[in-house]
Amino acid sequence: MLSKTEKSFSLIFLIIVIAELVCDNIETLTTFHYLTKPLILISLIFFFWKYGKHLDIKTKQLTFLALALSLFGDILLMFADESTSFFIGGLVSFLLAHLMYVFTFLKKKNSSNNAVLLVVILLIYAAGLFYFLKDGLGDLLVPVIIYMVVILSMVITAFIRKGSVPKSSFVLVFLGALFFITSDSLLALNKFHKPLPFSGISIMLTYSIAQLFIVLGIKKQQ
């Protein structure tokens, strides 16, 4: 499924992610966390810029915007403990990043796909998640609901690419979208419900895999 170049980059990417997990969880290395976390998206942006030149201009622009907004969101969330404003800013950045991915995926939609079952499953999942979050949301109730709608839309638009792109492209992007919703769910539960064990590791790992899979999947579009 992956070319030699993609495998080589994935290995480098994994090393960067491991470095971030180590720096974020070992107190003596915390300073380096402010370098390793942004480096995750910076490496993806560089990879996509170098190896995504065969894609149409609109797809490249939307994907670059999604990655840049994600990078900005990552930076803001590093300071979320200092002020709620940083968390809200990060939330907005990722909401816009998800919208860019939605527009990117819609460019390759297959109108013959029936996503009704997926929509039902996602709505049930969202309702269950919201049940655990609602009491801790406070003033963020409406923004979080909007965010949930947008990320569910991203998963659905990733699914309806099936049949209009190579199988490897579809599988990678759809898995990436699922990892994204997993990461965001863990982050929301950890912040608004109750602290989760090893939350920093699970959130960052699923998030990094999500971004990597989506970028690799978009790159494989014809």
Salt bridges, closest charged atoms under 4 A:
GLU6 OE2 - LYS219 NZ 2.83
GLU6 OE1 - LYS220 NZ 2.94
GLU20 OE2 - HIS33 ND1 2.95
ASP24 OD1 - HIS33 ND1 3.68
ASP56 OD2 - LYS107 NZ 3.64
ASP135 OD1 - LYS134 NZ 3.48
ASP184 OD2 - HIS98 NE2 3.24
